[in-house]
Amino acid sequence: MHISEGVLSAPVLLTGAVLSLTGLTLGLRKIKNEDIPKVAVLSSTFFVASLIHIPIGPTSAHLVLNGLVGMLLGWAAFPSIFVALLLQALLFQFGGLTTLGVNTFAMAMPGVLLYYVFRKMLQKGKNLAFLGGFLGGFLALLVAAFFISIALMETEKSFVGIAGTLLAMHLPIALIEGIITGFVVVYLKKVKPEALI
């Protein structure tokens, strides 16, 4: 789901950079000293999950777990995802440095939005917590694919077909991410409920 260098237009890159900088600023303000280990663990989870590629038809997609990161961190998802994407760009040439703003916003913002939509459900009973986690994980990936699709279409109208394929391709991955996020939320509710506050 990373957009590589040389694909997006300058206005789209600039917009993504400004939006991500805003999110990073808010996220850094929200991180308390005691939250740094949690942010680091989720950043590494996002980093590793993105390296696991799942074949779908003639191409492949990868796990993102941006919903899990957002559901557990809120605005702190921005710095967490930014660090992971920066390392992926530098170490593996996934994405790129000029597209870092667009990629960060597309991955982090859905998690933040869904944190506010579903966080109350995470504090309810086991079934509601699972459902909230599932919906957060499932929808975060689809919204991220939608944001990436918008960036592509704003760059070049001929990318409409690619954008549609991107959304369809990530539907099965979104189901997997929803299930993973739901189970992680239920597990944390049992062993470390303060992580869900």
N, C-alpha and C positions, 0 to 999 in steps of 0.2 A: 504494500500500500504506500510505500515511500515514493514520492515524486523525485525523479533524478534531476541533475543539473541540466540546464539548457532546454527544458520543456516549457516552463511557465514564462509568461510575459512579465516585464518589469513592474507594471502597476499591480499585478497579482502578487508578485514577490514582496513588494513594498507593503501592501495591505496586510499580508500574512506576517511580516516582520513587526509591524506596528501592533497588530492584535496580540501576537505572542509576547511582545515586550510588555504590554499591559497585563496580560495574564501572569507573566513571570514576576512582575512587580507585586501584584496582589498575592501571588503564591508565596513569595519570599517573606512578605509581611506576616503571613498566617503561620509560618513554621516556627514552632517553639523549639528550644534546645532539646527537650526530651523527645520531640518528634523526628529528629534528624535520622536516627537509626531506621525508623519505619519508612521514611521517605527513601532512604538509601536501599533498603530491601526491596521496596516496590519498584524502584528504578531498575535494579538489577533483574527483577522478575520480568519487567517489560522488555528489557534488553535481551534476555535469554529466550523469552517466548517468541520474539520477533525473528529469531534465528531458526525456529522450527517450521519448515515449509511443508505444506500439505498439498499433494497433487490434486488438481481439479481440472478434469478434461485435459486440454492441450497445454495448460499452464499450471501454476501453483499459487497458492496464497499462504499467508502465515498467520499464526496467532498474534494478537496484539495485547489483549488483556487491559486495554485502556479503561474499560468499565470498572474492572477490579481496582485499578489505581485510583480512578476518580471516586469510587464509592468509599474508599478507605482514607483518602487524603483531601478531598474537596479541592480548593484552589491550589493546594500544595502539589497537585498533580502536574501543574505546569513546569515547575523546576525539575520534578522527578522525571518526567518524560523528555524534557529538553536535554538533560544530561545523557540519558540513554540514546537519544537520537544523535546527539553530537558525537558520542563515542562510536556509534555505528557508522556514521559518516566518515570519521577519521580512520577507524580501524578496518572497516570492511567495504567502504565506498557505497553503503546503502544510503539512498537519499542523496543529500549533498549539503554543502555549507550555505549556498545561496537559497536553497529551498527549506532550510531549517525552520524558518518562521512559519511557513505554510504548513509543513509537516507537523510541527509542534502544536499549532493551533488546531489542526484537523484531528489530532489524536487526543489532546488534553481537554479541549472545550466540551466535547460530548460527555466525558466522564464527570466533569464539574457540573454540567447541567443536570445530569441524571442523579448525581449525589443529592442535589436539592429536591428532586422529584421523589426519590425512593428512600431517603435516609430514615424517615420515620418508620417505614416498613421493616427496616433492619433491626429495629429495637423491639419489635413485636414478637409473637410466638415463632416457633421454628419454621412452620409452613409459610407464614407471611414473610419471614426473613429470607427464606429460600427464593420465594417468588420475587421479592424486591431485588435480590442479588441477580437472579436470572434475567429479569427485565433490564436491569442496569447494564449487565454484561452484554446481553443480546443487542439492545438498542444502541449502546455506545459505539459498537463497531459499525453498525449500519449508518449512524449519523456521521461517523468519521468518513466512511466511504462516500456519503453524500457530500460532505465538505470538500473532499478531494475531487469529486466529480464537478462541483461548482468551480473550483480552481481551474480545472482542465477546460471546462466550457467557456469560462471567462477569458481564457487565453486564446482559444481557437474553437469556433463553432463546429468544426468538423470532428472535434473530440466527443461529440454527443454519443456516438456509438460505443466508444471506449468507456465513457462514463456509465452507460447502461450495463455494459459487460462487467465493469468493476463492481457495481451494486449487486448484480445477480450472482457473481462469483463469490461474494463474501457472505451470502445468506447462510450456507452450511457452516461456515466458520463462526458466524454470529451465534448460531445454535450451540455450538461447542463451547464458545466463550460464555454464553449465558449459563450453561450447566456448570462449568468450572467455577464461575463467580458465585453462583448460588451455593454450591457445596463449600467453597472457602468461607463464605459469610456464615453459614450454619456452623462450621467448625470453629471459627473465631468466636461466635456467640457462645459456644460451649466452653472454650478454653481461655479466651481473652476478650470478654465482652467490651472492655473499655476501648478496644481497637475500633469499635463500630460507632463510637460517639463523635 
